[in-house]
Amino acid sequence: MSNSRAARLRRLVSSLRFRISAAFAALLTAALIIINYYPVQLMRRQVISSKETEMTAAAMTLAAALESFSELSSENVYDAVQLLEVMRERRVLVTDNGGMVIYDSSKTSDVVGRLAVFPEIIGALSGKDIFRCRYSEVAFESCAAAPVVHSGKTAGAVYFYDYDTEQAALLRQTRTDLLQLSAGLSGVCLFGIAAFMFSFSRRLGLLLRGVKRVGQGEYSYKISMQGEDELSAIGDEFNALTEQIQKNEEMRRQFVSDASHELKTPLASIHLLSDSILQTPNMRREDVREFLTGINEEIERLTRISESLLNLTRLDAQPSARPVPCDVGAVVRRCAELLGGSAAKYGVAIEVHSSGQHLILADPDGLYQVVFNLMENAVKYNRPQGRVEVEVLDDEAVTVLRVRDTGIGIPQGQLPHIFGRFYRVDKTRSRATGGTGLGLSIVAEWVKSLGGRIDVRSEYGKGTEFSVRFVTYRKGGAAQ
């Protein structure tokens, strides 16, 4: 792994750690705000609401009691206040319709006979019920006022005033307790976040180390990560990925080795034949022609190997072309015509059994490769006076292509390997017939890309049967 890539990974990990820490900090801040702000505000609102209900009710009750008097005086107001028991450590003022104080329950500041210009009293004299409450750190300061109505006219006003330090002290104590609680919770949360970040960073470091080791070519490296969380799942997926990369790398090396070996043989033959011509000054013309024929055959073999390798490379690197409806029977008949000369050369008869159309959705070139390679192998690896039977039929929603031969067959132990690249059952005969060991690999890759399935049955010494199954295409869509 290059230094720039390693640096990018480190920056990515640092950024991820920062974002997670920032997210935790934001969550902790939000939690502290909720713990410290909302309970206190809720208590404050409840206290104010309770005072509004209680004081407004008391003011209206006293005002209703005073409505029965035709004229308000300090005596009848005093009697009503004592009878209703509405004072309760609150200051009570009663004024006439001009705002002059008639009654004052205060023992320290008597304002009887004076003009009361409180906004609440002014509002009550205009016929409104008034309540106001102000909270300071020391007390809840509340006041309520109600009009006294007699014979449809405002005869005066009732004013209640309350200075509550007990509720304010309770609210302050609650806020202090919440602050202490939130401080303790913050400490616990910070410790938990630090422990989590330590564990997360350590496990993330394991992943980063694994990426670096694999980037340096150590594909067998595995991550050991305990737990059942998402990081553990990522570690498992990473190990599975490295296993697949290792397998692919081994396949690549084997493929390169096999390809080098396959190319080395014809090149060595060309070198030997050409060297023989160069080292023999007076070689007969017939011998030169024979050697050049051998060189030409080896060049043709190199060409076939190169073309097969290019086909496999295209299949590995690029998706197949857009599928179109193709008639499997028509492709079989075309291949049978093209292979007629080779079949006659080997003394092999080709029989085609197909009637009507057998449509599938496929890449025409891919389908042709599948049919041609299977039929060509059936011809090449047959016996003299042998037979190749090609059958196309519909089996419900599936189109089946069967290619049977009466050839040499394949040993059971070699059947699982025949689709491997450069694998040959009979290496001597494969070279004699011009085989590259890539035909069945190309067939298997094309069948897979076409969404089909290929099976093989063989009895050594008696023959082989390949069966390829494709989804049948119906007009209006492929059959399900």
N, C-alpha and C positions, 0 to 999 in steps of 0.2 A: 504494500500500500504506500502510495506516495505521501510525502510530508504534507502537501496541500490538502489531500483527502483526509489525512489524520487530523489536521488542524480544523477542517470543516466539521468533522465529527465531534471534536472537543468543543467547538463553539456551539454546535447543536445541543450537546448534552448540557453545557452551561446555561444555554437559553432555556432549555426544558426545566432545569432545576430552578432557575429564577422565576419562571412562570408559575411553577407549582408553589414555590414559597410565597410569591405574590398572591396567588389564589388563596392559600391558607391564611395569610395576613388579612386579606380582605374579608374572608369569612369570620375570622376571629374578631375583627373590628366591628363587623355588623352584629355579631353575637353580643359583644360588650355594649353596643349602643342599645340593642333591644333589651338586655338585662337591666341596664342602668336608667334608661330613659322611659320606656313605656310603662313599667310598673309604677314609677313615681308619678308620671302624668295621669295614669288611670286613677291612682289614689287621690290625687289633687282634684280631678274632675268629680270623683265620687263625693268628696268632702263638700265641694262647692254645690253640687246638686242636692246633697242632703240639707245643707244650710238654706238653700233657696226654697226647698219644699217646706222646711220647718218654719223659717222666719216669715215667709209669705203667708203661710196658713195662720200663724199667730197674729200678723198684722191685720189680715182680713177678718179674723175672728173678733179681735178687739174693735175694729171699725164697725162691724155688724152689730156688736153689743151697744156701741155708742150711738147708733142711728135712732134708737128709741127715745133719746133725750132731745127735747126741743131746744135746749140750750146747754152747751158744754161748759162745765166748771171743774175746778180742780178736785172737788169732793166727789162728784159722780164719776169722774174719770178714775180717781183713786179706788173707789169701790169696785168699779168694773175690772180694773187691773188685778186687784186682790182676789176677786171672785173667780176670774178666769185662770189665774196663776200662769200668765203668759210671760212673765218677766224673765225668770230663770237666769239670773246673772247677766241679763241684757239690759241695756239702757233703753227706756221707753220715753218718747216725747209725744205729746198731743198738742196740736195747735188749733186755733180757730180758723175761719175761712180767710182771714187776713194774714195768716202766718205767724200770729202772736202765740208764744208758748203758754199753754194753760197748765200742763202737767209735765214734770221732769222727775224721773225715778232716781236720778243720780244724787248721791249723798255728799259729793265733794264739789260739784260744779252746778249749782242751781241757776237755770236760765229762765225761770218762770217770769213772764212779763216782758221778755225780750223777743225781738223779731228773729225768727229762724229762717235763714236764707239758704239752707241746704238744697242742692239740686233735686234730691229725692223728694223733699217736702213740696217744693215748687211743682214737681211733676205730679205728685199726688193731689194737690189742690186743683190741678187742671183735669182731674178725673182719671188718672192712670195708676195702675199698680206697678211699683218700681222695686227692682232688686239689683244690688251691685255687690260684688265681692272682689277683693284684691288680696293676693297672697304675697307676703314678703318672707324672708328667711326667719322672721320672728313670730309672725301670727297671721291668721286669716282675719281680715277686717271686712265685715259684712254689714250691710244695711238694707232694710226693706221699708217701704212706705205704701200706705193705702188710703184712699179718700174716705171721709165720713160723710155719707149722703143722708140728708133729712128732707123729706117732702120733695124729692127730685132735685134738690140743690145741695151743693157741696158746703157742708157746715164746718169742716175742718179736715185735719189730716193726722194719721197715726204714723209714727216713725220708730223703728226698732234699730238698734245699733249693737253689734257684737264684736268683741275683740278676743279671738280664740287663740291662745298660745299653746294649749295642750295638743290640739290637732297638728299645729305647725311643728311642734317638737317631735311628735310621732312620725310625721313625714320626713323630718330631717334624720331621725334615727333609722328609718327605713332605707333612706338613700345611703346613709353611712354603711349599713349592713350589706346593702347591695354592692357598694363599692368594694368592701372587703371580700365579699363572695366572688365578685368578678375578678379581683386581683388574684385570689386563690385559683380560680378557674383558669385565668390567663397563664399562671405559672404552670399548672398541670398541662394545659394545651400546648404551651411553648415547649415543654419537655417532650410531650408526645410528638409534636411536629419535628423537633430535632431528632428524636429517635427514628421517626418515619423517614425523614430526609437522609439520615445516615444509612439506614437499611436500603432505601431506594437508590441512593447514590452508589452504594456498594454493588447492588444487583445490576444497576444500569452500567456500572463499570465492567462487570462480567460480560454483559452483552457487547459493550464497546471493544473489550479485549478480544472477544470471539470474532467480531467483524474484522478487526485488524489482523488477527492470525489467519483468518480465511483469505483476506485480501492479499496476504503475503504468500498464499499458495498452500497453506497447511489445512487442506480440506478435511482431514480426519479429526480436527479439533472439535471437542464437545463442551457444552456448557452444562455445569452441574448447578441447578437452581432449585431449591426446595420451595414447597408451598403449592397452593392451588389457585393463585390469583392470576391476573392478566400477564404480569411479567413472566411468571412460570410458564404460562401458555406460549408466550413469545419465545422463551428459551427452548421449549419443546419443538416449536415450529422451526426455530433456527437449526436445531440438531437434525431435524428431518430434512431441512434444506441442504445442510452440509453433506448429509449422507447421499442425497440425490446428486449434488455437485460432484461428490467423490466418485459415484458410479458413472456419471457422465464423463468425468475426466478419465477414468479407467477405460471406458468405451472409446473415448477419443484416442487415447494412446494406443489401444488395441487396433483401432481402425487405421491409424497412421502407420502402425507397424505392419498390419496386413497389407495396406495399400503399397507401402514401400517394398514389401516382399513380392507382391504381385507385379509391380513395375520393374523390380530388379531382375526378375527372370527373363522377360523378353529383351530387356536392355543388354543383359549379359549375352544372350544368344546373338543379338545383332552385333555386339562387339566381337564375339568369337568368330562369327561368319565373315564380317568385314575384315578382321585381322588376318583370317586365313587367306582371303583374296590378296591383301596387301603383302603378306609374307611369301606368297608363291609367285615368282616372277613370270614363269611361263605356263600358267594354268590354262588348261584347255577351255575353249569357249563353252562347251557343254557343262563343265564343272562350275564356271563362273555363273552361268545362267541358273544352275541348280542352287548355288549359294545365294544369289540375288532373290530367287523365289522364296527361299527360307527367310531372308531379311524382310521381304515384303509381307510374308505371313505374320512375322513378329510385329511389324509396324501396324498391320490391321488389328492384331490383338491389343496392342497398346491403345489404339484408337477406340476399340470397344470398351476397354477398361475406363478410359478417360470419359467417354460418353456416359457410362453407367455412373461414374463418380459425380459427374455434373448433374445427372438426373436426381441422385440422392441429395446432393447439396441444394438443389432447387426445392425439393420436397421439404427439407429441413428448414430452409430459410424463408420460403414464401408460401402463403396459402394457395390452395388450388383455385383455378379460375371459377367464375360464376357458373354453377351447375345449370345444365339445360336438359330437356328430355332426350334420352338416347335409347336406341333400339339395340339391346344386347345381341339379339339374333343376327341383325345386320352386321354388327362388328365381328361376330364369330364367322359368318360366311366370308367376309372380306379377308380375315386373317387366314382362313382355310385356303383361299385362292392364292394369297401371297406365299404361303408355306407349301404349296403344291410341289414346286420344284425340289425343295429340300426333302420333302417326304418321299418323293420318287427316288432321290439320290440314296436315301437310307433304306428304301424298300418298305416304306410304311404307308398304310392306307389311312386316310382321314375321313371319318364319318360324322356328319353334322345332323343332329335331330332338333329341329326348331321349326315351329309353325306359327304364323301370325306375328304380331308385334309383342315385344317384351320390353316395355319402356321403364326406365329408371331416371332419376335426376342425377346427373354426373358431369364431370369434366370429360369431354370427349377424348382428349389425349390420355388422361389417366385410365379411362376404361379400356382404351386400345392397348395401353401398356400391359394391363392386367391380363387381358385375353391373349394377346400375342405371346407374352413371355410364358404363360402356362402351356399354350399349345406348342410353342417352339421347344420347350423342355420335354414335353411328351413325345415329340418327334425325335429329338436328338438322343434321348436316353431310352430308346425303344430297342426292340430286337429286329433283326432282319425279317421281313414279311410280317411285321407286327401291325398293330391297329391302334388308332387313337379315336376315341368316341367323345364327341362334344355334344352336350345336351343342355338346352335352355328350356326351363319350364316355370310356370307360376304356381306357387304354393301359398294359397290364400293371399295375404298382402305382401308376399315376399317373392322376388324373382331369384331363381337359383341357377347358377352356372356350374356345370359339372364337366370336368376334363379327366377322362380315364385313359390309361395306356396299358399296354401289355409288356412293359419294359422290365428293367432289372429290379425295380422296387427299391425301397429304402428300409434299412434295418430299424427295428422299433426303437432302439437306444439312440438313434440319430434324428428321429422325427422332431423332438423339441428344439433342435438347433438349426433346422434347414432354412429358417428365415433370417438367420444371422448373416451379417455381411462377410463376404469372402469365404463362407462355409461351403465345402464341397463334400458330397457323399463319396464319390469315387474321383479322387484328384487326377488320376492318370487319364481316365476317360474324359473328364471335364476339359482338360487341356487339349486332348485330341479333337474334341468337338468344338473347341473355341470358346468354352464357357469362362465367365469372369468370376463366378461365385457371388454375383450381385443381383441376378435376375429375380430370385424369390424375395430378396430384401426389398427391391423396388415394388414388386407385387404387393407385399404386405403393407408397405407404406401407403401405396395408392388406395388399397382397399380400406385402410383405416381413415384416410382423408375423405373417401367417398361415403363413409358411414356404414360400410359393410362389415362382413365377418368371413374369414377364410378358415376352412378346416381341411385336414389331410388324413387320408387312410391309405395304408400301404402294406403289402405283404411281400417280403423280400423274395425276389426271384420270380414273382408273378405279375407285379404291376402296382400302379399308384393311382389314386383318385383324389383330385382337389375339388372342393365344393366352396363356392363363393355365394353368399346370400346378400342381396340388396333389397331395400325397400322399394316396392313397386310404385310407379308413378301413374296416377289416374288423372284424367283431364279434370281440371278444377282443383288439383292439389295432389300431393303425395299421399298414398295410402298409409293409414296409421297402423 
